[in-house]
Amino acid sequence: MKKTHYLIAGIIGFLLVAGTVYFALNGFNFASVSQNSQDDGMGGGDTRLPTFRPDKEISEITLPPLDYIVYSVKKGDMVGEIAARYGVSQDAIISLNKLRNTRTLQIGQLLKIPSMDGIVYTPKKGDTPEKLADTYKISLEKLALVNKISDNNVLKAGAVIFLPDAKLDWVTLQEINGDLFKSPIHGGYRITSRYGWRRDPFTGNRSFHNGIDLATYLGAPIYAALPGTVAATGYSNVYGNYVIIRHHSGYQTLYGHMNSILTSRGKYVTPQTKIGTVGTTGRSTGPHVHFTVYKNGATINPAAVWN
């Protein structure tokens, strides 16, 4: 009888060990069991195990470290296209490589491409991570993680840090991209008529003024507001002696009422190129240059695209 008891106990022990080994090797599907579990009516409620879902903060804590690759510029490359290819903004490439003019890239020029979006920043006196996160509308946790700093630390002035997901300010980006127009008058001037509706100085009727009038002395030099190619020069009853320059990205500019024209069609000009002198030709009330900016054939307010 004892032998029978020992035999049964041995079999039970073997089965328990075998079962433990089986589940250890194959894994126990708690999810399937918990999903099939029902309330037993004893007030125990739902017996399912909670599902772990990483939230935003957890995913940021496990953020890969900041790194970069080196890219060699090829013929026809543009910063915006390179940025899109690598999934970052042009702001990131411009900032990391300290580019001052994206239109002067050279074939073979080496560019650092960061592994995440953002810009390089040099802290100023009084800067804190919290202040920068608020100013640039970025995550404080991500900023602290990428730069390995405490969110309570006062940043050391002059040290270089990376602001993840931050962007360059609009004016800086436009200027670096060559999209920010310069004033066609480099010396002193006053704006005598702005862009928009006004009372016509000749008829007194309400009319739309499609540019800005910059008054200065007769004969003052007029410069191109942005690099481009002279598309036309000539004379009209309204604008008098005028020059039209074609720029990139669908922009064109017109300069009217010139005393003399110093350029010709097909010439490439820059903001350092004199294209004419201030006059009062055409429909004019005095020495000034009428400056109009076109974007894809429609006039826009010059004040929105120049410094």
Beta strands, then each sheet from edge to edge (+ up, - down):
strand 1: 68-72
strand 2: 110-114
strand 3: 118-121
strand 4: 161-164
strand 5: 190-193
strand 6: 196-199
strand 7: 206-209
strand 8: 212-215
strand 9: 221-223
strand 10: 228-236
strand 11: 240-246
strand 12: 251-261
strand 13: 268-269
strand 14: 274-278
strand 15: 288-295
strand 16: 298-300
sheet 1: 1+ 2-
sheet 2: 3+ 4-
sheet 3: 5+ 8- 15+ 12- 11+ 10- 13+
sheet 4: 5+ 8- 15+ 16-
sheet 5: 5+ 8- 15+ 12- 14+ 9-
sheet 6: 6+ 7-
end
